[in-house]
Amino acid sequence: MEIPLLKDILIILGPTIFVLFICHRLRVPTVVGFLLTGIIVGPYGIGLIGAIHEVEIFAEIGVVLLLFTIGIEFSLERLLQIRKSVLLGGSLQVFLTFWATFLISKQFGRAFGESVFIGFLVSLSSTAIVLKLLQERAEIDSPHGNTTLGILIFQDIIVVPMILITPLLTGATGHISESLLVLLAKGICIILFVIVSAKWIVPYILYQIARTRNHEIFLLSVVVMCFGVAWMTSWAGLSLALGAFLAGLIISESEYSHEALGNILPFRDVFTCFFFISIGMLLDVGFLFQRPVLIALSVLCVLVLKSIIAGSVAITLGFPLRTGILVGLALGQIGEFSFILSRAGVEHGLLAGNIYQVFLAVSILSMAATPFIMTLAPRLADVALRLPFPKKLISGLAPVNKMGVSERKDHLIVIGFGVTGRHLAQAARMMGITYVIVEMNPETVRAEKSKGEPIYYGDATQKAILQHASIQNARIVVVAINDPTATRRITEIVRRLSPKVHLIVRSRFLQEMMPLHELGADEVIPEEFETAVEIFTRVLAKYLIPKDEIEEFVAVVRSDGYKMLRNISREAASFSDLKLQLPDVEISSLRIGVQSSIAGKSLSQIELRKRYGITVLAIRRDSKILSNPDGDAQLFANDILFVLGPPEKIAVVTGLFRNPV
């Protein structure tokens, strides 16, 4: 028996592979390839697809899974951190875009209700496309990524009141005030449910499921949570996508978030492609060729208008000009929720005649242009920064204290206060190293400043910021941000300002190493391989491989660009003769506490060898090493003893070295 839907799926996925292959060879983004596939196989192309409604259902599942995975990688804490972008940034962007579009529509003679509705449509951007591109470019944790996400979250929420208001634009009344109150009550209940679930319910459930060690039960549980919360928000009158994002937030608070993410990713990628293909199916190519000038000018006006407004909002929030440009260019398109809203407009006669087709053409073409615009955005931002803008605009409008570190010398500069930056600052503080932090998020700066951190607000891609951090007198600069393009620019500027400073740059991927070295980085630490280096270093140390041989091995791995790890073979080159010796003996280092009972005594007095079977190989005092000490060697607080013995014996004597509790 023939199944029509199965045939349509085959018709969709088959050409998609071919189109994506061509796009890959031409270096065209995959999103554009999906849209082209939809145009080709859709009803306005060669008309191969019959079950369009079923494809749209798959598309909605794709959006749900996309927002779910983004929620898992996010957290409630981070959502609170960007609340300013969500509430203030989102409301400003939507209102200003709506108002500008409304005025323009009125100038072209459109009726009041129609102008309002067009303003609604244009004010929304594409959550699916923008967040997918930010994920692919590893920029969702960057300042412009967080700000963009915050604005998109607000748009997903505000689309619901827009749908409720739409009937009023044609004169229908109904019980709109009652509907809004009910919606508000449901929204509050959902927020409380999310908080309680994230803190107590979901961690307990996932713990019980994980104890079964059954992969199928875990996968099904995650899927049920995703679609269950999405359905709940849909029932409450909110969007499915918003519910999926909240479901991801709930799971992100548990220790099982990474396992859940790994299980969902393959499904997300498959269903997301249906979403983009279904969008392409809506475009009437014939109508596009009938009015190319009108549609081209409309697309250009929408992109320019929305980019300027969204960028201005980001700058108003206190971010530098570069971040504002990146945010603005990312939000220039019309979004997928506008399609949902447009159906209500068609039903109530607000998009009559050719207006609906113009809207579809402008929306789809602006979506297709987004990957190219976001790729060019960093270069456009760099060009804009060369123009004579006010310094306050370039560096950001956030009211923060001026950097007062010009008198510091031989200090450490940490650029970026994410996980890496926080750990590095903590280590520097513990070791008494003078350091300065440069961070672009004004809220983070204000919060950490109140805790006493030497952190200052600024965009490190600007020379003035680095000069205020006294880069000429610094010993080391560490770049630890999540924006690859900004990382390259900062590397270039740091090397130009201070040829002598030691520059360490963190990157996510191995292929970023060579460009960063060419720009002047002394060391590039790729996360994906440095983890492997650390693991095998500790393994070899536990097998008592001589330290100099381990260091030589690590040096070779790093010096050849980690090729040894990328091209793993059973023959380990010149290191295949490493011997594993003394499996029952361990060498450890023990520090003598200030109030330890052995401080002030000699080795002969504590009788480590006689009483415990432990041999002292060396004593480190400050920067000096006393090798093979005799029994008369005196021990002092903060001395470090290197001892040899069975692991269980060393564990027994460890208590002697500690301060009494």
N, C-alpha and C positions, 0 to 999 in steps of 0.2 A: 504494500500500500504506500502510495507516494505521500510524503509530508511536505506541503508547500513551503512552510517556514524553514525547514531544513535546506531546501533548495535555495531559498533566498539568502540564508546565512552563507552558503557556499558561494553564491554569486557575489556576495559582499566581500568576503574574506579573500577569495581568489584574486580579483583585480587589485585589492588593497596591497597584497604582497608585491605585485608587479609595480604599482604606482610608488610604493614606499622605496622599492629598490632603485627606481629612477631618481626619486627625490634624494636618496642617500648619495648616489653618484654625483648629483648636481649640488649637493650640500644644501638642500632645501629642508626646512624643519618638517618633522613627521606630522605635526598638526595640519600643515598645509596639504600634505599628502592625503590625509584622511578626508579633508574637505573636498579635494579634487575627486577622490573616489566617489563621494556622495553625489557630486554634480554629474559625474559620468554615468553611474548606474541608476540614478534617481529618475523620477517621472518626467523631469524636464530635460534629462539627458537622453540616453538610449532606452530608458524605460524598462530595465531588467527586473526591477523590484516590484513585487505586488503587495507583500505584507508590510506596508509602511507603518501601520499602527503598531505591529509587533516589534518592529525595529525601534520605534520611539520608546517602547517599554524597556528594551535592552539599553537604550540611551540613558533613560532615567536611572537604571540600575548602575550604569557606569558612573554617573555623577554622584550617586550615593556612595559608592565604594571609593571614589576619588576623595571626597570630603571626609570619609571615615578614616582613611589612611593619614590624611593631613592632621586630623584630630588626634590620632594616636601619637604622631610625632610631635604634637604640641602638648600643652598641659594647662591645667587650670591656673597655675601660678603664672605662666607666661601670658595667658589671656588677661589676667589682672594687670600684668606689667604693661600691656598695650591698650588698656582700657581708654586711655586718652585718644589713641588713634581710632578706636571703635566708636566711641560716643561723640567726641568733638570733631575728629577728622572725618568720620563717616557722615555725620549730619551736615557739616559744612559742604562737603563734596556733593552730596545729593541735592541739598537745597540750592546751592549756587548753580549747579548744572541745570536743574529743573527750571530755575528762574530765567536763566539766559536763554534756554531753548524755548520757553514759553513766550518770551518777548519777541524772539526771532519769528516764531510761528505766527504771532499776532501781526507782525509787520507784513507777512506774506498773505494776510487776509483770511487766516483760518479762524474758525469759531472758537469761543472761549473754552468750551469743554474739550474740543479736539486739541487745542493748544496745550491745555493742561495735561492731557493724556500723552501727547508727544513728548512733553517734558519728563513725564514719568519714564517713558521708554528709553530716552537718551541718557537719563541719569544713572542707569544701571550698567555695570561692566561684567565681563565674563570671568566668573570665579574659576570655572573648570580650566580654561586656557591659561590664564595668568598664573594660577598656582601650579599647574603642571610644568610650565616653563621655569618658574622659580625653583621647583624641586629639581628639575633636570640640570639647572645651572648651579645648584647648591647655594642658593641665595635667599632661601626662605627665612634664615636666621639673621640675615643682615638687617641693618636699620631700614633700608627701603623695602625689604621683603616683609618685615614685621608691620610697617606702616601700611603697605598695600594690603596685607592680609586683614588688618583691622578695619580698613574701609570696606573691603569686600564682605566681611562679616556683617557690618551694619546694613549694607545693601540687601543681603539675603533676608534680613529681618524686616526692613522697611517695605519690601515688595508686598508683604501681606496687607498692611493698611492701604497700599495703592490699589490692590485688587478689590478691597472692600469699598473704596471711594469711587471706583470706576462707574458703577451704576448711577451714582448721584450726578455725574457729569452730563447725563442725558435726561435728567429731571426725575429719575426714579428716587423714591425716598426709602421706604422700608424702615427697618429698625437698626439703622447704622450705629447710633450711640450705644444701643444695647449690645450689638455685635462687638463693638470695640471693647466694652467693659468685660464681656465674657472672654474675649481674646486675651485681654490683659491678665485676668484671673488665671486662665489656663497657662499663660506664659510664666507667671510667678510659680505655679505648681511645678512646672517642668524644670525650672531653675533649681528649686529645692530638691526635686528628685535627682537631678544631676549631681548636686553636691553630696547628698546622702549616699548615692550609689557609688560615687568615686571614692569616698572615704571609707565606707564600711561594706556595702553589699557586694559589689563586683569583686574586690580583692578576695573576700571570703569564698565566693562562688568559684572563681578561677583557681584558688588554692586547692579546693576540694577536687576540681576537675583535673588539675595538673597532677595530683597524687595518683590518679588512675593510670597515668602514663599512656593514655590512649589518645593517639593523634586525631582520630576521627571525632571523638567526643569534644575535644578542645576546639577543633575547627568549626564544628557545627554550633558550639556555644558562642563563639565569636561572631559568626554570621547571624545567629538569632539576636544577639545583643545589638548588632548594627542595624538590622532591619526593624527590630522591635522598637528602638528609640526613634528611628526615622518615621515609622508608622505613627507613633505616639504624637510626634510634633505635627505630622500631616493631619491627624485627627483633630488636633488643637487649632488647626487653621494656619500653621506655619509651614515652611517648605520642608520637603524631604531632605534636601541637601543640608539644611541647618541641623535637622535632627541627626543626620549621619555624622556631622562634625561634632555634635555634642556626645554622641555615642563613642566616638574616638577619644574625646577628652576624658570620658569616664574610665576607659581602659588604660589611658596613658598614665593614670595615677597609680596603677598596679605594677608589680615587678614582672608581669607577663606581657607587657606591651610589645616588646621586640618579637616574641614568639607569635603573637597575634598578627603583627605587621607582616612578618615573613609568610604567614599562611594566606593572607588576603591579597598580597601584591599581584600574583599571577592572574587572579580573577579580575582585579581592578584594571589591569592593562588591556585585557580582552574586551571587557564591557565598555571601557572608556572610548575605545576606537569606534564602537557603535554610536556613541554620542556625537562625536565629530562628524562621522559619516552621515548621520541623520540630519545634522545641521546643513551639510552640503546639499542634501536632497531637496531642500526648500527653495534653492535658488533657481529662478526662471531665467535661463541663459538667453532665451529669445527676447525677453523684456529688457535684459541688460544691454543687449546690442541695439535695441531700438532707441534707448536714451542714455548713451554712454557718457555724454558731457554732464548731464544733470546728475547722474549717479556718482560720477567721479568727483564732482565739486561737492556733493553732499557728504561723501566719505571723507574728503579732505577737511571740510568744515567741522565734522563731528570729531575727527581725530585731533585737530588743532584746539578746538574749544574745550574738549574734555581734558586734554593733556595740560593745558594752561591752568584750568581750574584745579585739577587734582594736584598738580605740582605746587600751585600757590597755597593750597591747604596744607601740604606737607611742610612748606617753609613757614607758614603761620604757626604750626605746631612747634617750631624751634629748630627744625632740621636744616642742615646746610643746603646751599643751592644745588649741589650735585645730587643729593638724596631727593630733593624736590623734583629735579628733572627725571630721575629714574622712576619715581613713583608716578609722575604725570604721564610719561610715555607708556608705562605698563597698564594704565587704566583708561587709555584713549578709546577703546572699542566699545561697542554695544554688546550686552551680555545675553546669556542663554535664558535668564529669567525674564528678559524683555519679550522673548517669544511666548512664554506662558502668559504674560500680561497682555500681549497683543491679541491673543485669542479672545479674551474678555472684551477687548476693544472692538473686535470684529463683530462679536455677538450683539453689542449695543450700538453699532453703527458709528463708532468713533474713528475707524480706519476704513473709509469707503473708497471704492474705485482703485486707482493706481497707487494711492498712498501706501497701501499695505505692501504692494510689490516693491515700491521704493524703499520702504522700511526694511524688508527682507534682504534686498540687495545690499543696502548700506551696512546692515548688521553683519552679514556673512563676509563681505569684503573687508570690513574693519577687523573682524576676527582673523581672517587670513593674513592681514598685514601685520598683526600683532607680533608674531615670532620674529619677523625681520626688524620691526621697530625696536623690540627689546634687545636684539643682538646689537643694533647700532647705537642704542641708548648710551652706553658708557663713552663711546667716541664723541657723540653729540654733546654729552656733558662736559667732556674735556675741552671741546671747542668753545662752549659757552663760558667756561671758567677763564678763558683767555681774554674775554671781553671786559671792558672797564666797569664791572658792577661794583657797587659799594662793598667794602670789606665785611661789613656786618651781615650783608646778604649772603656773601660767599661762605663765611664761617658759621652762620646760623644765628637765629634770633633769640635762642634760649638764654634767659638771664642767669648766667653762671659766673662764678668768680674768675677773674683773670689769672692766667697761669703765672705764678710767681716763682719760677724755678731757674731763673737765669743765673743765679749764683751757684747752682749745684755743679759738681764736677765728678767725673768718673762714675756716673750713675747709670742705672738701667732704665730704658724707656720701653714700656709695654703698650702696644697699640692694639686695643680691643680688650674688653673686659667680659668675655664669655667664659666658658669652662676653663680653657687653657690659660687665659689671662688671670683668672681668679686664683688658680693653683700656683701659677708663677709668682704672683704678688704675695701669696701666703708664704711660699718658700723663701722669697727675698726678705720678707719681714722677719721670719724666724732666724735667718742667717745674718741679719743686721746689714743687709745690702740696701743702699739708698736707691729708691725707684720712683718712677713717675708713670701714671697711667693716662692714656689718651683714649677717650671713648666718645662715640657719636650719639648715643642715646641720652637725651637730657634728663629723663626720669631716673635712669641708672646712676648718672653722675650725681644728681641731687641726693639720692638715697645713700650712696656710698660715701659721699662727702660728709654727710651727717654722722657717719660711723668713724670718721677720721682718716679715710683713705686719701692718699695724695693723687686724686683723680681729677682730671680736667676735661671739659667739654671741647670738642673740636674735630674737624674732618682732617685726618692725617694726610689726605691727598693734597692739602694746601701747605705750601712752604712755610707760611707764617706760623702755622700751628706747631710744626716741628722745630722751628727756630725758637718759639716761646718755651718749648720743652728743653731748650739748650742742647740741641743735638750735637753741636760742635764740640761740647765738653763731655758727651756721653761715652761710655765704654762699649755698651751693648745696646742694640735695638732689636726687639722681638716683635714681629708682625703676626698677630694671632686673630685675624678677622675672617669672616665667612664669605667675603665678596672677592672672587678671583680677580676680577678686573681691577678693583681698587687695590688689591694686594700688589699687583704688578706695578701700578702707578706709584704706590708708596715706596716700593723697592727702588724704583728708578730715582725718585726724589731724594730718598735717604742717602743713596750712594753719591748723588750729585752734591748734596749739602755737606756731607762728611765722608770723605774717602777713607778715613782711618777707622771709623766705627765698625765694630763687628756686628754684622747684620744676619740675624737668624729669622727665617720665614717659615711659617707653618702652611702647608698645602694639604689638600684633601687627596689629590690623585698624583700618581707617579709622573704622568705626562706634563705636569706643570713644573717639574724640577728644572729642566734645561732652560726654558725661557726666563725663569727667575734667576738662575745662575748668570745668564747672559746680561741681565739687567743690573747685576752687582751684588746679589745675595752671597754671603760667605757660606752659609749652611741653609739647606732646604730640607725640612723634615716632613716627608709625606706620611700621613696618618696610616694609610692602608698597609705600608710595609714596615714602618717603625715599630708597630705593635709586634710583628713577627720577629724582628730583631731582638726586642726586649725579652720575648718569651724564650727564644732559643739560647740567649745569653744566660738566663737564669737556670735553664735546664743543664747547660754545660757546667755552670758553676756548681750545681748540686752533685754532679758526677766528678767534681774535683779536677776538672781539666785545668791546667795551669793558667793563671790569669793573663799572662802575656800572650798565650796562644789564643785565648778567647778574644782579647783585644785586637790581635792581629786579624783574626777571622772576621770580626765585626768591621774593622777598617777596610778590609778587602771588599766586603759586601757593600759598604757605603760608597767606596771609591769608584766602583764600577757601575754606579747608578742602580744598585739592587738587582742587577741582571742575574746574579747567582740565585736569587730567590724566585725570579720570574721564570727562569729556565731550569727547573728542578730536574736533576737526573740522579740516578743511583750512584754515579761516580762523583764523589765530593771534591774533585780537583786535588789541590795540594794538601787538603785537610783530611783526607781519607784515612790517615794514619794516627788520628787522635786516639789515645789510649784511655780507657775507663779503669781507673785504679782506686784502690782503697775504698771499696764500697761501704765498709762499716765504720769509717772514720770521717769526721767532719772538722773543718776549720771554720771558726766563728770569731767574731769581734764582739767584745763586751766592754761597756763603759762603766767606770766606777762612779756611783752617785755621790753627791756632796756629803750626804749623811750615811753613807754605806759603812758597815762595820769593819771592812777591810781597809778603808782609807787610813793612811798613816802607818800601815804595817808593811813588813818586808815579805817577799815571796816565801822565805823559809818559815815565817811565822804562820802563814795561812795554809801551808802544806797542800797545795792543790794537787800535786802529782801523787803524794803519798796517800792522802785521804780520799781523793776522788778519781785518780787516774787521768788527770788533765795536765797537759804540758803547755807552758807559756812559751810561745815562739818569739814574740816581740811585744814591746810596749811603745805606744805612740803618745807622746806628751807634747801638746801644742803642735808644732810643725816638725818635731824631731822624732826619729825612730830609733829605739834602743833594741838592737837585734840580739837574740839568744841571751837574755839577762840571767845573771847568777842569783843565788839565794838571798844575797844581801840587798838586791835592788828594792828600793823603797817605792811604795805605791801611793799615789795622791789622787784626790778627787778630780774627776773628768779625764783621768788617764784611760786610754783604750788598750785593752789587752787582746792580742791575737792568740787564741788557744787552739790546741789540737786534742781531739779525743772522741769517744763514741757519742753520738747525738744525745742519747739518754743521759749520759753523765754531764754533758754540757748543760742540758736542761735543768739538772739538779742544782748546779752551782750558780745558775743565773740569779737566784734570789740573793746571793751574797753581795752582788754588785749593785743592787737596787737600794734606794733610800727606804728606810723602815716606814711602814704605813701608819 
